[in-house]
């Protein structure tokens, strides 16, 4: 049973279409598993439609209307609320089978879905093998996680399939997969994680050095 949900403010923004596309994707995936939040979004959408009907009609310039439509497409590209829809279908037409995982840590793996040409956000699947532990880390920006398979625990709770979790700069944690199965999560990171502890700080210096060299190489091309 889903125990961890998006905040009310996030659901309001989602229903209104006023939300970043990757955060909307994470909410959409959560909605596949959570009847409670699907009902809430439906109520909010109905309420929003009713409020719009009470507003007086005014003529809108065609150019302004076109810009509004473009903005809607960019911010909220048709989020899925229906149970039979697959928000991740564009990236994972065959589901979670036969993915080419990249090893990050002893029992931690990643499958990248999308990264920008510029900027440091990241959309990926993260897998912790059954019983495995990720390195302790904090966050330079928000990290939004939705559990797709298995489950994990950290210092703040236990999370199962469908659970929606947000961590930010105020949180340091060390996720650990449950013992019975591999844990796979959808993760949207607004910025790289901040590794802590002696080993983590050494790895972070190495990563920053690598990123600086990568930036210099891109500037020279």
C-alpha positions in Angstrom: 0.0 0.0 0.0 1.3 3.4 -0.9 2.2 5.4 2.2 4.2 8.4 0.8 2.5 10.9 -1.5 3.2 14.3 -3.2 2.4 17.3 -1.2 -1.0 19.0 -1.6 0.7 21.9 -3.3 2.4 19.6 -5.8 -0.9 17.9 -6.7 -2.6 21.3 -7.1 0.2 22.4 -9.5 0.0 19.1 -11.4 -3.8 19.4 -11.8 -3.5 23.0 -13.0 -0.7 22.1 -15.4 1.7 24.5 -13.7 4.5 22.1 -13.0 7.9 21.2 -14.5 7.7 18.3 -17.0 10.0 15.9 -15.2 8.3 16.5 -11.8 5.0 15.9 -13.6 6.4 12.6 -14.9 7.2 11.5 -11.4 3.7 12.5 -10.2 2.2 10.6 -13.1 4.1 7.4 -12.2 3.0 7.7 -8.6 -0.6 8.1 -9.7 -0.5 4.7 -11.4 -0.1 3.1 -8.0 -2.2 5.5 -5.8 -6.0 5.6 -6.1 -6.0 8.2 -3.3 -4.0 10.8 -5.3 -5.8 9.9 -8.6 -9.0 10.8 -6.9 -7.5 14.0 -5.5 -6.2 15.1 -8.9 -9.6 14.4 -10.5 -11.3 16.5 -7.9 -8.9 19.3 -8.3 -9.3 19.2 -12.1 -13.0 19.3 -11.8 -12.8 22.2 -9.4 -10.5 24.1 -11.7 -12.9 23.6 -14.6 -15.8 24.8 -12.6 -14.0 27.9 -11.5 -13.0 28.7 -15.1 -16.7 28.5 -16.1 -17.5 31.2 -13.7 -15.0 33.7 -15.2 -16.3 36.2 -17.7 -15.3 35.5 -21.3 -12.9 38.0 -23.0 -11.4 38.0 -26.4 -7.7 36.9 -26.6 -5.3 38.0 -29.3 -4.4 35.0 -31.6 -0.7 35.5 -31.0 -1.1 35.5 -27.2 -3.3 32.4 -27.4 -0.6 30.6 -29.5 2.0 31.5 -26.9 -0.2 30.1 -24.1 -0.6 26.8 -25.9 3.1 26.5 -26.5 3.8 27.2 -22.8 1.3 24.5 -21.7 3.0 22.0 -24.0 6.4 22.8 -22.5 5.4 22.8 -18.9 2.9 19.9 -18.7 2.9 17.6 -21.7 -0.3 15.6 -21.1 0.4 13.9 -17.8 -1.1 10.4 -17.5 -3.7 9.8 -14.8 -5.4 6.7 -16.2 -4.4 3.4 -14.6 -3.8 1.7 -18.0 -1.5 4.4 -19.3 2.3 4.1 -19.0 4.1 7.4 -18.3 7.5 5.8 -18.9 6.5 4.1 -22.1 8.5 6.5 -24.3 11.7 5.5 -22.5 10.9 1.9 -21.5 8.7 0.3 -24.1 9.7 -3.2 -22.8 9.4 -2.2 -19.1 12.2 -3.0 -16.8 13.5 -6.1 -18.5 16.9 -6.3 -20.2 18.2 -2.9 -19.3 21.9 -2.1 -19.7 22.7 -0.9 -16.2 25.8 1.1 -15.4 27.5 0.3 -12.1 28.0 3.3 -9.8 28.8 1.8 -6.5 29.2 -1.7 -5.0 25.5 -2.6 -5.4 24.2 0.6 -6.9 23.4 0.9 -10.7 22.0 3.5 -13.0 20.1 3.6 -16.3 20.0 7.1 -17.7 16.7 8.2 -19.3 17.5 11.8 -20.1 20.2 14.4 -19.4 20.5 17.9 -20.7 23.1 19.2 -23.1 23.5 22.1 -20.6 22.6 22.1 -17.0 23.1 19.4 -14.3 19.7 17.8 -13.8 19.3 14.1 -14.5 16.4 11.7 -15.1 17.3 8.1 -14.5 16.4 4.7 -13.1 18.4 3.8 -10.0 18.8 0.2 -8.9 20.1 -1.1 -5.5 20.6 -4.9 -5.5 18.7 -6.7 -2.7 20.2 -5.8 0.6 22.6 -3.3 -0.9 23.4 0.1 0.6 24.0 3.3 -1.3 26.7 5.7 0.0 25.5 8.3 2.4 24.8 11.6 0.6 23.0 14.9 0.7 21.6 17.0 -2.1 22.5 20.3 -3.9 18.9 20.4 -5.3 15.8 18.4 -4.9 15.9 14.6 -5.6 12.4 13.2 -6.5 12.1 9.4 -6.2 9.3 7.0 -7.1 9.7 3.3 -6.2 9.0 1.1 -9.2 10.1 -2.3 -7.9 11.0 -3.7 -4.5 11.6 -1.1 -1.8 14.2 0.7 0.3 14.7 2.3 3.7 16.7 5.2 5.0 17.0 7.2 8.2 13.5 8.7 7.6 11.4 5.7 6.7 10.6 2.7 4.6 9.4 3.0 1.0 7.6 0.5 -1.2 6.3 0.4 -4.8 4.5 3.6 -5.7 5.9 5.7 -2.8 6.8 9.3 -3.8 9.8 10.7 -1.9 11.5 14.1 -2.1 14.9 14.9 -0.5 16.6 18.3 -0.6 19.6 20.1 0.8 18.2 19.6 4.3 18.5 15.8 4.1 21.5 13.4 4.4 20.5 9.8 4.0 21.8 6.3 3.1 19.2 4.3 1.2 19.3 0.5 1.7 17.4 -1.9 -0.5 15.0 -4.4 1.2 16.4 -7.9 1.5 13.9 -9.8 -0.7 14.4 -8.2 -4.1 16.3 -5.5 -6.1 15.0 -2.0 -5.6 14.4 0.0 -8.8 13.4 3.7 -8.6 12.7 6.5 -11.0 14.8 9.4 -9.9 14.7 13.0 -11.1 17.7 15.0 -9.7 17.7 18.8 -10.1 21.4 18.8 -9.3 24.1 16.2 -8.5 24.1 14.6 -5.1 26.5 15.7 -2.4 28.6 12.8 -1.1 29.5 13.0 2.6 31.8 11.1 4.9 35.6 10.7 4.3 35.2 8.4 1.2 32.3 10.4 -0.1 34.2 13.7 0.1 37.2 12.1 -1.8 34.9 10.8 -4.5 33.2 14.2 -4.8 36.5 16.0 -5.3 37.3 13.4 -8.0 33.9 14.0 -9.7 34.3 17.8 -9.6 37.7 17.5 -11.1 36.3 15.3 -13.9 33.4 17.7 -14.5 35.8 20.6 -14.7 37.9 18.8 -17.3 34.8 17.9 -19.2 33.7 21.6 -19.2 37.1 22.7 -20.5 37.0 20.1 -23.3 33.5 21.2 -24.4 34.7 24.8 -24.5 37.6 24.0 -26.7 35.5 22.2 -29.3 
